[in-house]
Structures are given as C-alpha cells and as structure tokens.
Amino acid sequence: MKILLINPGMNLQKFGKFSRLMEPMPGIGLAYIASILEKDGFPVEVIDDFALHYGIEKIVRKARQIQPALVGISCLTPSAPYVFKLAQTLKQNFPDANIALGNVHASYFADELLRQGIDVIIHGEGELPMLNLARAIRDSQTWDGLESISYKLKNGEIRRNKKHIPLSDLDVLPFPAWHLFPVEKYGLFPFADIKKPILTVLGSRGCPYQCSFCSVTYWGNKYRKRKPEKVVDEIEYLIDRFKIRQFGFVDAIFPLNKNDGLDFCREMVNRKASQKVIWTTETRPDCLDPEIIAALKEAGCRRLIFGIESGHQDTLNRIGKAAKIETTKIIIKQVQAAGLETIGLFMIGLPGESSESITRTINYATELDLDFAKFAIFVPFPGSRAYEDLRKTGWDRRDWENFSTFNPDPADLVYVPPGLSGQTLIELQKKAHRKFYFRLRMILRQFFRIRTIPLRDIVRGVYALLR
C-alpha cells in the first residue's frame, strides 16, 4: 500500500512584485508524517509542489506512477483553492484512493470540505492520526475508533471522532524523512538565510501565549519540549547526512525559558556542533537576559527573530501580546551588543489601528536599529481569535487566495481597519520598508558587515520597494 504526501503550490501571481522574494521552506510537518509512516513499513512518496512547481497535471502523472491508496495534502489558507482543485482532480483520476487534508484551514472547515468530496480530514498533530488511518486502510478496518479525524458516512452524516491526546514525549518520533524532499531547494526567508543547505529543527510544540492574531493556538496551548541531547543528535545527523550549514527552529518560541535554552546551548558547545553549523530561531525579548544571549551566541546562533508586531503599547495590549515596548528596546540592545543579528517582524492594519499608530510602529522599528525588518499587513487567519472576533461583527471573507500578508492590490485586502483604506495600508507598508531600509547606515551595514543576502536578492528587494 503506497502513500503520497503533497506540499501544495499556490497562486504566486497573487503576491505580485513580492513573488520574486518567495522561496520554499522545509515542510517539517509532512516530513515527520512521512518518517512515522516509513518506520511502520509503508512505502511513502513526497511531492513538494511549492518547491518543484509541478502543477496539477504533473502531480497527476506522478501519482499515476505511484498508484497511492492514501494521499495526504497539507492545506493552509492561501493555498486552499489550489488544494481543493488538486484534491478533486486526484479523486477523479484515482476514485479508489483516500484523499486526506490536514492543517489548520482544513480542520477549521472540515464539515464543508467533506461535503464537497474530500474523504477525510486530519485534526491536530498529524503523525498518529495519519499512521492509524493508513493502518486501517491497509487492513480494511472501519474508521470508527480512529482519533482526531472527520469523515462522511454513506448516509451523508459527518462524523468527527474524539481528539487524541497530543504526544507528550516528542522524542518518540523518528527524525523527519528529509531524504524524500528536495533539500537543495530550501531556504527560510530572504533575510533569515545565511548559509545553505538549510533545514528546520523542532525543539518543542505548543505556545502558552494567547496572541489574538495567531492560529497556532487552534491546536491548544499545551507546551511540550524535546530533550536537548535528542535535538543535538538530530542536528548532527542533518550535518552528516545532508551537509547542512544552517538550521532554523520552527518552534513558536525557542528558547521559551532560560534553563531550557542554557541546556541546549551547553549540549551544542560540549559536542562541538556549534563549530559545524549556524542557526536562527524566533523568540521573545522577555524570554532573554544577558546570560542566555551569550550562551546562544557561543552555541552557534547567528540571528534572532522577534515577533515585535507593533510599536504602539495600546495595540500590543489589544491583541494580547504580553510585551512591553521599553523592555523590547533594552533586550534588543543587549542582543546587538553580544554580536547577534536581529530580525523584527511587524504587522500593520491590526484591528483598532490608525495611521498614527502604524506610523509609530514604523518609527519604533527604525529606532530599534534592527538588522532586518518585515512589515506585513495583518490578515485574520481562520483558527485565530481575531478571525472569530471579526466574524462576530459581520465581517466574512472567503477569498482565500487573498489571505496574504503581502498583497499588492488594495482592493483585495481581506481586512482594513475602520477609518483606513486599502490604498492607505499599501502606502504605509511601502513607507515602512523604504524608511527602514533606505538609510545610509542600513545600506552600508548590508553591504559591508552582514553580507549574507545575495546581490540578486538585494536587487529584487530594492526593485519591489521602489515599485
């Protein structure tokens, strides 16, 4: 019984000028699912359509060679229309195959997708539900007792089985099956890439914070972490097997606390892995102090990513971001003094924002003197508290391809705060990037100190900003 897993492409034309800056990231979720299926003896094939740009016709041709009994497709909101068309086409060509969709968007709209012909929806973390589903299909068993799936009965009734308890011991999972993926194609995003090849590593799952814009909380807030020695085992494996020169943590926050961070850093240094690879991670300023910052640097961390979101304290409070503007300033200076590079992620057009509050965010980002900054237009993704709150006000958009934080068409923005216009948000986004990057200090820093972005990407970025 063969299984096909697909990381779908999407309509990159919707990103306009920003499509030049898009690059495929390693899909660690599918890689974990592939690994646990392979460990159980199932033959698994993977198509990373986003990286390889196959398109639906070529995927069908590849599937015809494989003849899968089960097809699993990851479904994020911006790719939902493409995923549904792909799933329908596969079902038409392979009527006996079971088509399964997973990830937040599929889980949130499970009943709707099942009524439209999808066979099964995977809820929550996909490894065990997919493994149990594959076993049931192989052994011709019913799906009644399979946890964390939804499916349609013959009488048309939708059945949603009970949730499984998320894995408490993440180290029981085999290493992600990267040998099935086009590793050479991957990066993180333009200003997080330093040395290639690059892959991603999971240190923990779950996030205890309650930010209103985040759909990760749809799976719950139970925080679980891997043993640091197991994480470093995996890093050494990636260095030896795939010759990686950089990895990035995919955790919502790493390190979440000082002791966990110090334990991992000691393991990296003691085993000299810190001398073989560099890495990046996203964390919060209030998770850091000078001791852990120094340890991160010694352990090979090169660049820290901070989800700062806003430079307006009222906005941060409103979106549930438990962060203080002054604390962020202090920690960023400490990180820079230690010699680590900094990336700030900001959002504009959050609920309740005005031109004045957005301008304050732009000025704040410039004052922080980060090495890189990204200013994304807020999108209320399904599964987030912000999506639910907006729906209660009568807002309801279902043009999923437009759920992009870099949408160049003001008419297609899915949410614009009252008192602003789509055109104003686009102009403020342009202003933010121009003010941040078109400074002599920043230009000299990128060309003479950091020098990790290829000239081609710099030219593309400048071209996008100027347009």
C-alpha positions as CSV (number, residue, x, y, z in Angstrom):
1,M,0.0,0.0,0.0
2,K,1.6,3.2,-1.2
3,I,1.1,6.7,0.4
4,L,1.6,10.0,-1.4
5,L,2.1,13.2,0.6
6,I,1.9,16.6,-1.1
7,N,3.0,20.0,0.0
8,P,0.9,22.1,-2.4
9,G,1.8,25.1,-4.5
10,M,-0.3,28.2,-4.6
11,N,-1.1,31.1,-7.0
12,L,2.1,33.2,-6.6
13,Q,0.7,35.8,-9.0
14,K,-1.4,37.0,-6.1
15,F,1.8,38.1,-4.4
16,G,2.6,40.5,-7.3
17,K,6.0,42.0,-7.0
18,F,6.6,40.2,-3.8
19,S,6.5,36.8,-5.6
20,R,10.2,37.4,-6.5
21,L,11.1,37.1,-2.8
22,M,9.2,33.9,-2.2
23,E,11.2,30.8,-1.6
24,P,10.2,27.3,-0.5
25,M,10.7,26.4,3.2
26,P,11.2,22.9,4.5
27,G,7.9,21.3,5.4
28,I,8.8,19.7,8.6
29,G,5.2,18.6,9.4
30,L,4.9,16.4,6.3
31,A,8.5,15.2,6.9
32,Y,7.5,13.9,10.4
33,I,4.4,12.2,9.0
34,A,6.5,10.6,6.2
35,S,9.0,9.4,8.8
36,I,6.5,7.7,11.1
37,L,4.8,6.0,8.1
38,E,8.1,4.7,6.8
39,K,9.0,3.4,10.2
40,D,5.8,1.4,10.2
41,G,6.7,-0.1,6.8
42,F,4.6,2.0,4.4
43,P,6.1,3.0,1.1
44,V,5.9,6.8,1.0
45,E,6.4,9.3,-1.8
46,V,6.5,13.1,-1.3
47,I,5.8,15.8,-3.9
48,D,6.8,19.3,-2.8
49,D,4.9,21.2,-5.3
50,F,5.7,24.6,-3.9
51,A,9.5,23.9,-4.3
52,L,9.3,22.0,-7.6
53,H,6.4,23.9,-9.3
54,Y,4.9,20.7,-10.7
55,G,1.3,21.9,-11.1
56,I,-1.8,19.7,-11.0
57,E,-1.2,17.9,-14.3
58,K,2.3,16.8,-13.5
59,I,1.2,15.7,-10.0
60,V,-1.5,13.5,-11.5
61,R,1.1,12.0,-13.9
62,K,3.4,11.3,-10.9
63,A,0.5,9.8,-8.9
64,R,-0.3,7.5,-11.8
65,Q,3.1,6.0,-11.5
66,I,2.7,5.7,-7.7
67,Q,-0.9,4.5,-7.6
68,P,-1.4,5.6,-3.9
69,A,-4.1,4.2,-1.7
70,L,-3.8,7.3,0.5
71,V,-3.0,10.9,-0.4
72,G,-2.3,13.4,2.3
73,I,-2.2,17.1,1.4
74,S,-1.3,20.0,3.7
75,C,-3.8,22.8,3.5
76,L,-3.0,26.4,4.6
77,T,-5.5,29.2,4.0
78,P,-3.8,31.0,1.0
79,S,-3.4,27.7,-0.8
80,A,-6.9,26.4,-0.1
81,P,-8.4,27.0,-3.6
82,Y,-5.5,25.2,-5.2
83,V,-5.6,22.4,-2.7
84,F,-9.3,21.8,-3.3
85,K,-8.9,21.8,-7.1
86,L,-5.9,19.4,-6.7
87,A,-7.9,17.1,-4.4
88,Q,-10.9,17.0,-6.7
89,T,-8.6,16.2,-9.7
90,L,-6.9,13.4,-7.9
91,K,-10.2,11.9,-6.8
92,Q,-11.5,12.0,-10.3
93,N,-8.4,10.2,-11.6
94,F,-8.0,7.8,-8.6
95,P,-11.5,7.1,-7.3
96,D,-10.3,4.3,-5.0
97,A,-7.7,6.5,-3.3
98,N,-8.5,8.1,0.0
99,I,-7.8,11.9,-0.1
100,A,-6.9,13.3,3.3
101,L,-6.4,17.0,4.1
102,G,-4.6,18.4,7.2
103,N,-3.5,21.6,8.9
104,V,-5.5,24.4,10.4
105,H,-7.6,25.5,7.5
106,A,-8.7,22.0,6.6
107,S,-9.5,21.3,10.3
108,Y,-11.5,24.5,10.7
109,F,-13.6,23.9,7.6
110,A,-13.8,20.1,7.9
111,D,-17.5,19.7,7.5
112,E,-17.7,21.9,4.5
113,L,-14.7,20.1,2.8
114,L,-16.1,16.7,3.5
115,R,-19.5,17.7,1.9
116,Q,-17.6,18.8,-1.2
117,G,-16.0,15.4,-1.7
118,I,-12.9,15.2,0.5
119,D,-12.6,11.7,2.1
120,V,-11.1,12.5,5.5
121,I,-9.8,15.5,7.5
122,I,-6.9,15.1,9.9
123,H,-7.2,17.2,13.1
124,G,-4.3,18.4,15.2
125,E,-0.8,17.0,15.0
126,G,-0.9,14.6,12.1
127,E,1.6,11.8,12.8
128,L,-0.5,9.4,14.8
129,P,-3.8,10.1,13.1
130,M,-2.2,9.5,9.6
131,L,-0.5,6.4,10.8
132,N,-3.7,4.9,12.3
133,L,-5.6,5.9,9.2
134,A,-3.0,4.2,6.9
135,R,-3.2,1.0,9.1
136,A,-7.0,1.0,8.9
137,I,-7.0,1.3,5.1
138,R,-4.3,-1.4,4.7
139,D,-6.2,-3.8,7.0
140,S,-9.7,-2.9,5.6
141,Q,-10.8,-1.8,9.0
142,T,-13.5,0.7,9.8
143,W,-12.6,4.3,10.9
144,D,-14.9,4.4,13.9
145,G,-12.2,4.3,16.5
146,L,-9.6,6.4,14.8
147,E,-8.9,9.5,16.9
148,S,-8.7,13.1,15.5
149,I,-10.3,12.5,12.1
150,S,-13.5,13.6,10.5
151,Y,-15.2,11.8,7.6
152,K,-18.5,11.3,5.9
153,L,-20.6,8.2,6.3
154,K,-22.5,6.6,3.5
155,N,-25.8,8.2,4.6
156,G,-24.1,11.7,4.3
157,E,-23.7,12.2,8.0
158,I,-20.4,13.9,9.1
159,R,-18.6,12.0,11.9
160,R,-15.9,13.7,13.9
161,N,-14.1,11.2,16.1
162,K,-12.8,12.2,19.5
163,K,-9.4,14.0,19.7
164,H,-6.3,12.2,20.5
165,I,-4.1,13.4,23.4
166,P,-1.1,15.2,21.8
167,L,2.2,13.4,22.2
168,S,3.8,14.3,25.5
169,D,7.1,12.7,24.5
170,L,8.1,14.3,21.2
171,D,11.4,12.2,21.2
172,V,9.5,9.1,20.3
173,L,9.1,10.4,16.8
174,P,11.7,9.4,14.3
175,F,13.8,12.1,12.6
176,P,11.9,13.8,9.8
177,A,12.2,12.0,6.5
178,W,14.2,14.7,4.6
179,H,15.5,12.1,2.2
180,L,12.1,12.3,0.4
181,F,12.3,16.0,-0.1
182,P,14.2,18.3,-2.5
183,V,16.5,19.6,0.3
184,E,18.7,21.6,-2.1
185,K,15.7,23.9,-2.9
186,Y,15.0,25.1,0.6
187,G,15.6,28.3,2.5
188,L,13.9,30.1,5.4
189,F,13.1,33.5,4.1
190,P,15.4,36.0,2.4
191,F,16.8,37.7,5.5
192,A,17.0,34.5,7.6
193,D,19.1,32.6,5.0
194,I,22.8,32.8,5.8
195,K,24.4,29.5,4.6
196,K,22.9,26.8,2.5
197,P,21.9,23.9,2.6
198,I,19.3,24.8,5.2
199,L,16.8,22.6,7.1
200,T,14.5,23.1,10.1
201,V,14.5,21.5,13.5
202,L,11.7,21.1,16.1
203,G,12.6,21.7,19.7
204,S,9.1,22.0,21.1
205,R,5.4,22.2,20.3
206,G,2.8,24.4,21.8
207,C,2.8,28.0,22.9
208,P,1.5,29.3,26.3
209,Y,0.8,32.8,25.0
210,Q,-2.6,34.0,23.7
211,C,-1.9,36.4,20.8
212,S,-5.2,37.1,19.0
213,F,-3.7,37.0,15.5
214,C,-2.1,33.5,15.9
215,S,-3.9,30.4,14.5
216,V,-1.4,28.1,16.2
217,T,-3.4,28.3,19.3
218,Y,-6.2,26.5,17.5
219,W,-4.4,23.2,18.4
220,G,-4.3,24.2,22.1
221,N,-1.6,25.7,24.3
222,K,0.0,22.6,25.9
223,Y,3.7,23.2,25.7
224,R,6.0,20.1,25.3
225,K,9.7,20.1,24.7
226,R,12.3,17.6,23.4
227,K,15.4,16.6,25.4
228,P,18.3,18.8,24.3
229,E,20.6,15.8,23.7
230,K,18.0,14.4,21.3
231,V,17.7,17.7,19.4
232,V,21.5,17.8,19.0
233,D,21.5,14.2,17.9
234,E,19.2,15.3,15.1
235,I,21.4,18.3,14.3
236,E,24.5,16.1,14.0
237,Y,22.5,13.7,11.8
238,L,21.5,16.6,9.5
239,I,25.1,17.8,9.3
240,D,26.4,14.3,8.4
241,R,23.6,13.2,6.1
242,F,22.5,16.4,4.3
243,K,25.6,18.5,4.8
244,I,23.5,21.4,6.2
245,R,25.4,24.6,7.1
246,Q,22.4,26.2,8.8
247,F,19.2,25.2,10.5
248,G,16.2,27.2,11.9
249,F,14.0,26.2,14.8
250,V,10.3,26.0,13.8
251,D,9.1,26.4,17.4
252,A,6.7,29.1,18.2
253,I,9.3,30.3,20.7
254,F,12.8,28.9,21.3
255,P,14.0,29.2,23.9
256,L,10.8,29.7,25.9
257,N,12.7,29.8,29.1
258,K,16.3,30.4,30.2
259,N,17.0,27.0,31.7
260,D,15.9,25.1,28.5
261,G,18.0,27.5,26.4
262,L,21.1,27.0,28.5
263,D,20.7,23.2,28.5
264,F,20.6,23.2,24.7
265,C,23.4,25.6,24.3
266,R,25.7,23.6,26.6
267,E,24.9,20.4,24.6
268,M,25.8,22.2,21.3
269,V,29.1,23.5,22.7
270,N,30.1,20.3,24.5
271,R,29.6,18.2,21.4
272,K,31.3,20.9,19.2
273,A,28.2,21.0,16.9
274,S,28.3,24.8,17.4
275,Q,31.5,24.8,15.3
276,K,29.9,23.0,12.4
277,V,26.6,24.8,11.8
278,I,24.9,28.2,12.5
279,W,21.3,28.7,13.3
280,T,18.4,31.0,13.7
281,T,15.4,31.0,16.0
282,E,12.4,33.1,16.9
283,T,11.9,34.1,20.5
284,R,10.5,36.9,22.6
285,P,12.6,39.7,24.1
286,D,11.2,38.9,27.6
287,C,12.5,35.4,27.4
288,L,16.1,36.6,27.3
289,D,18.7,38.1,29.5
290,P,22.5,38.7,29.1
291,E,23.4,35.2,30.2
292,I,21.2,33.3,27.8
293,I,22.1,35.7,25.0
294,A,25.8,35.0,25.5
295,A,25.1,31.3,25.5
296,L,23.1,31.4,22.3
297,K,26.0,33.2,20.6
298,E,28.5,30.6,21.8
299,A,26.2,27.8,20.7
300,G,26.3,29.0,17.1
301,C,23.1,31.1,16.9
302,R,23.7,33.9,14.4
303,R,20.4,35.7,14.0
304,L,17.4,36.1,16.4
305,I,13.9,36.7,15.1
306,F,11.5,38.7,17.2
307,G,7.7,38.9,16.6
308,I,7.5,42.5,17.8
309,E,4.3,43.3,15.9
310,S,3.7,46.9,16.9
311,G,5.4,50.0,18.4
312,H,2.2,51.1,20.0
313,Q,1.6,49.7,23.5
314,D,-2.2,50.0,23.3
315,T,-2.2,47.9,20.1
316,L,0.0,45.3,21.8
317,N,-2.4,45.1,24.7
318,R,-5.4,44.8,22.4
319,I,-4.0,41.9,20.5
320,G,-3.0,40.0,23.6
321,K,0.8,40.4,23.0
322,A,2.1,40.5,26.6
323,A,5.2,42.6,25.8
324,K,6.4,46.0,26.9
325,I,7.9,48.4,24.3
326,E,10.7,49.6,26.7
327,T,11.6,46.0,27.6
328,T,12.0,45.1,23.9
329,K,14.3,48.1,23.4
330,I,16.6,47.1,26.3
331,I,16.8,43.4,25.2
332,I,17.4,44.3,21.5
333,K,20.4,46.4,22.6
334,Q,21.7,43.6,24.7
335,V,21.4,41.2,21.8
336,Q,23.2,43.5,19.4
337,A,25.9,44.2,22.0
338,A,26.6,40.4,22.2
339,G,27.1,40.4,18.4
340,L,23.9,38.6,17.4
341,E,22.0,39.9,14.4
342,T,18.3,40.8,14.8
343,I,15.2,40.5,12.7
344,G,11.9,42.2,13.7
345,L,8.5,41.1,12.4
346,F,5.9,43.8,12.5
347,M,2.2,43.9,11.5
348,I,0.2,46.9,10.2
349,G,-3.5,47.3,9.9
350,L,-4.4,45.4,13.1
351,P,-7.9,45.9,14.5
352,G,-8.2,49.3,16.1
353,E,-5.2,50.8,14.3
354,S,-5.0,54.2,12.8
355,S,-2.4,55.9,10.5
356,E,-0.9,57.4,13.6
357,S,-0.4,54.1,15.4
358,I,1.0,52.5,12.3
359,T,3.4,55.4,11.8
360,R,4.5,55.0,15.4
361,T,5.3,51.3,14.7
362,I,7.4,52.4,11.6
363,N,9.3,54.9,13.7
364,Y,9.8,52.4,16.5
365,A,11.3,49.8,14.1
366,T,13.7,52.3,12.8
367,E,14.7,53.4,16.4
368,L,15.4,49.8,17.3
369,D,18.0,49.8,14.6
370,L,17.4,46.1,13.8
371,D,19.4,44.4,11.1
372,F,16.3,43.4,9.2
373,A,12.6,44.1,9.5
374,K,9.5,42.8,7.8
375,F,6.2,44.8,7.8
376,A,3.3,42.6,7.0
377,I,-0.3,43.7,6.5
378,F,-2.5,42.0,9.1
379,V,-4.6,39.0,8.0
380,P,-7.2,37.4,10.3
381,F,-6.5,33.7,9.6
382,P,-9.1,31.1,10.3
383,G,-8.4,29.5,13.6
384,S,-7.2,32.7,15.3
385,R,-9.2,34.6,17.9
386,A,-9.0,37.7,15.7
387,Y,-10.9,35.7,12.9
388,E,-13.6,34.8,15.4
389,D,-13.9,38.3,16.8
390,L,-14.2,39.8,13.3
391,R,-16.9,37.3,12.2
392,K,-19.0,38.4,15.2
393,T,-19.0,41.9,13.8
394,G,-20.4,40.7,10.4
395,W,-17.1,40.6,8.6
396,D,-16.8,37.5,6.4
397,R,-14.3,37.0,3.6
398,R,-13.8,33.6,1.9
399,D,-11.5,34.7,-1.0
400,W,-8.7,32.5,0.5
401,E,-6.0,33.4,-2.1
402,N,-6.1,37.0,-0.9
403,F,-5.3,35.9,2.7
404,S,-1.7,37.1,2.2
405,T,0.3,39.5,4.4
406,F,1.9,40.8,1.2
407,N,-1.0,41.5,-1.1
408,P,-0.1,44.2,-3.6
409,D,-3.7,45.1,-4.6
410,P,-5.5,47.3,-2.1
411,A,-8.9,46.1,-3.5
412,D,-8.0,42.6,-2.4
413,L,-7.0,43.2,1.2
414,V,-9.2,41.0,3.3
415,Y,-9.3,43.3,6.3
416,V,-8.9,47.1,6.6
417,P,-9.5,48.8,10.0
418,P,-12.3,51.3,10.1
419,G,-11.1,54.8,9.2
420,L,-8.4,53.5,6.9
421,S,-8.4,52.4,3.2
422,G,-6.7,49.6,1.4
423,Q,-4.7,52.1,-0.5
424,T,-3.5,53.7,2.7
425,L,-2.4,50.4,4.1
426,I,-0.4,49.6,1.0
427,E,1.2,53.1,1.1
428,L,2.1,52.7,4.8
429,Q,3.6,49.3,4.1
430,K,5.8,50.8,1.3
431,K,6.7,53.7,3.6
432,A,7.7,51.3,6.4
433,H,10.1,49.3,4.2
434,R,11.5,52.4,2.5
435,K,12.1,54.2,5.7
436,F,13.7,51.2,7.3
437,Y,16.0,50.1,4.5
438,F,16.7,53.3,2.6
439,R,19.1,54.7,5.2
440,L,22.8,55.1,4.6
441,R,23.5,53.3,7.9
442,M,21.4,50.3,6.8
443,I,22.8,50.2,3.3
444,L,26.4,50.2,4.5
445,R,25.6,47.6,7.1
446,Q,24.1,45.2,4.5
447,F,26.9,45.6,2.0
448,F,29.9,45.7,4.3
449,R,29.1,44.0,7.6
450,I,26.3,41.4,7.2
451,R,26.7,40.4,3.6
452,T,24.5,37.4,3.7
453,I,21.9,38.3,1.1
454,P,22.9,37.6,-2.4
455,L,23.2,40.6,-4.7
456,R,20.4,39.2,-6.9
457,D,18.0,39.2,-3.9
458,I,19.1,42.7,-2.9
459,V,18.3,43.9,-6.4
460,R,14.9,42.2,-6.3
461,G,14.1,43.6,-2.9
462,V,15.1,47.1,-3.9
463,Y,13.1,46.8,-7.1
464,A,10.0,45.6,-5.2
465,L,10.3,48.5,-2.7
466,L,10.8,51.1,-5.4
467,R,7.7,49.9,-7.2
